[in-house]
Amino acid sequence: MKEVIRVERLKKKYKEHLAVDTISFSVEEGELFAFLGENGAGKSTTINILCTILERTEGKVSICGYQLGKEDDAIRSQIGIVFQNSVLDNKLTVKQNLYTRGAYYGLSKKEIAARLEEFEEHFELNEIVNRKYEKLSGGQRRRVDIMRALIHNPRILFLDEPTTGLDPKSRKLVWDYIHYLRREKQMTIFLTTHYMEETKDADHVVILDKGRIICQDTPAKLKSQYTSNRLVWYTEQSEEAENILAELGDGKLTYEADHYRVHVKSSVTEFLYKHRDKIVDYEVIKGTMDDVFLNLTGKELV
Amino acid sequence: MRGFIGLSKRNILLYAKDVQAIFFSLLTSIIIFGLYLLFLKGNLLNSIESALGGLESLITHEECEMLVSGLMLTGVLGSALITVPFSCLSTIVRDRENRIDYDISATPMRRWQIILSYFVSAAICAVVVTSLLLTVGLFILSGSGELYLSTGMLLASYGVVLFGALSATAVFMVIVLFFRTQSACGAFSGILSAVGGFVIGAYLPISEFSEGIQTLCCLFPASHVTILLRNTLLNGMLDHMNEAVKGLDNGMFVTAIRDAFTFKAKLFGESFSCEQMVTYIGVVTIVAVAAMTQVYRKSYKRK
């Protein structure tokens, strides 16, 4: 696949504070690329640099083949951004907001109208088009934010924590749009988030901590490398049960309320088969991206 | 060009759709009008009529009233030319505080187009609002009597409004670019509204102040703009009064009125003619535009 973003040894320094510390990565066309980290890890700073908003201190960046710092205007026409906080005008209607933003990209009224017609099909635009932006619900606003970012039909969509502060229903709605854009438009999505579960469908995940990349890979590989599965056995506490579980050799054995919980590195199929007469009520819980982050940074994301 | 038009249109829409912003941007003008109705009219009328000194039979009470009303109108227009462009330009601060400028910066619009669109939209709002005030004011005055306003002077008044709007927008643009928060900008706007009326001589004629204060007031192009409006709107009326007197006072009454109500700007004791005032405003505007381009570049460099 074709590489659409290439970042080499990128650094961003604010006086003495190193917000982004020599990071390198690449994004391929059509990928859902997730940038993960807690607040202040350097996610938004990186996005703002890639989107030509912030100047970088060091490093090389190319987007869609254009060099950052030399061909910024060309980059700007290839990217759409959904910012963490809304950047549309409360006092204007959705239509006015989208028409004015479309004009920033040199689109004619006719071209913007055609885009709005396309949006209507997937974003149910008609019901909100003449309403003031300030009168919309959180989910509707996010929907309009995404339309604004897509108004000029960009090749790459940057989403900076797009679901922060949204209720579960609105979050699902936003993710439905993201999946639609990938599936139907083969759009490259660059996502930053601190919701671990949102990265499960990503093609590639980069975990950032204090401005540095601490690991990057597919979610499956990260989980297999940095997490272990957990076996939960619902039984009464007894010496016999603990002896059986000791066979797993992990050592991290806990008893809570009505069950044992033990981390298992290898497959437990054989173990469960061997003790099938004793271990009857159980479940095997797969490692999550939260575990990956916790194991890598020693911190939990909120 | 479409980006420039789009952003300008958006800025104008933001001002036009915010009724509160329009009201507060005209608050000084409304206060001047209120004070005029309460006591300013009576005070000024008494001063003018007491200066007539035996010319009462030649200059009527209605004519004096028209003169006072005309003076009030120039005060209303002069203050609107300060507060309206500033109110429109506060969009820059709001955009910066809410990070809307990030969104604009990430589009292919050129930096000069962005700054120019803020400038043009604020100037357009100021011209439209002040021209409306001028039109409504003249319409009301024409119902009360004759203002002796020639077509040339009428057009010149609209020209001064345009010139004043451009000048005030350029000067305020430089100031607004230094504000980082809306609260700081709002505080400055409050000071501007309170002080602006005095600086342009809307509450009290500038001539009543000491020479130092007169010079200070006349350093601001807004004072020159208001003085130019006094000349374009009221010279016809004063000329008519002078003709009515038929040279009995050797033009002393009208000269005294022109001096008392500041028809010429005074800087360091030197009187400025209308041409000199136009030049002064032009020079300050050009300097402000040059400063604006430098300040904008620096304030928008995202380091």
Interface residues (C-beta under 8 A of the other chain):
Chain A: N48 C51 T52 I53 L54 E55 D73 R76 S77 I79 I81 F83 N85 V87 D89 K91 L92 Q96 Y99 T100 R101 G102 A103 Y104 Y105 G106 L107 S108
Chain B: R2 G3 I5 G6 L7 K9 R10 L13 L14 K17 D18 N98 R99 I100 Y102 D103 I104 S105 A106 T107 P108 M109 R110 K301 R302 K303
